[in-house]
Amino acid sequence: MDVRNYDGPVPAKAGTLINHVPLDARLSVPAAGRSYRMQYSTPNQHGQMATSTAVVFLPKGTAPAGGWPVIAWAHGTVGLGDDCTPSAQPRSQRDSDYLSHWLRQGYAVVGTDYVGLGTPGLMSYLNGRSEAHSIVDSVNAVHQLGLPLANRWAIVGQSQGAGAALNGARYANELSRGSGLDYRGVVATGTPANIEQIIALGGPTFPPVKLPAGLNTYAAYILAGFIDARPDLHPEQVLTPYGRQIVEQARHLCYPEMSDLMDGKRLTSLFAKPITAIPGARQALADYMGTPYSGYDRPIFLGQGLRDIDVPAPSALSLYAQMKADNQPVELHVYPSQDHSGTVYASMADSTPFLARILR
């Protein structure tokens, strides 16, 4: 099912199933019984109805009475180009292990690619509201496949997917109202929260030091997504010719290639003027990629490794402080010896009973 250039009808109702096919066995995970790839309707970052794709994994064996509860998996950074689409690529070892774990726990998994990744348009990187729609609408759509699924569901996300998961959690009940779905809570590890405050400082003199290749890559993806989402502000006006070239490559290159390209680069070389030279830029960035810290109505699990250099700990820890100050239903699990990927594995000892409790 190649829908990168899909030009067929798009249902006006978000979360409507358009098509589905069995997933190529090479793209499945060890603990999956049946696997599918589906296409469904969901709004894009411009408020227009568009389409997204998602992978569907079912556990092996017979479904329990009432069906398998559903985990909506929000994937981490893979890149913005259609060739990076997770449902059309083999899983990394870490994600294969992680998703197989949840399948063995008796949960079905639906993993959105996010609108624009593998479908027409650009995936709006770290655009929380857009990602929230993609997540919730995937859960609505998977219930139209005629599979033995319960209405109970939760969201699990890592890295980019953790920010997406929290936005999905904040708006889950609002976006699924009237569908009969029963949203129960969220697990987020390595959450990129409050990053917009740092991005807003970008310019010819900031950051004053070289950053790791991963952080450089995330910044390039953010700029590409922000420029696409807010053409009214013309954010490209603050970039150097070299900066515009990097952003164009960010639109197409998957994470490994983009990370190689950005290794050793100085982000200051991308800017001719500071981002704050754009009127309203700081608020626009907050609207684009801010992670909500209030308004949640179901339990939140935050997991963070203290050796994480991809999404440094102050990001998630500051979000936790904001949530606690606002009396949100959040719990924090810190893993002192873990990096970005290691936290995914380490957190399972705590997130497994958390999900069992909220999904029972």
PyMOL commands that set and color helices and strands:
alter all, ss='L'
color gray80, all
select helices_A, chain A and resi 25-27+82-84+86-88+93-104+128-142+160-175+195-199+213-229+231-233+235-238+241-250+255-262+267-270+275-277+281-289+313-325+340-359
alter helices_A, ss='H'
color red, helices_A
select strands_A, chain A and resi 17-22+32-43+49-59+68-74+108-112+149-158+182-189+300-305+330-335
alter strands_A, ss='S'
color yellow, strands_A
deselect
rebuild
show_as cartoon
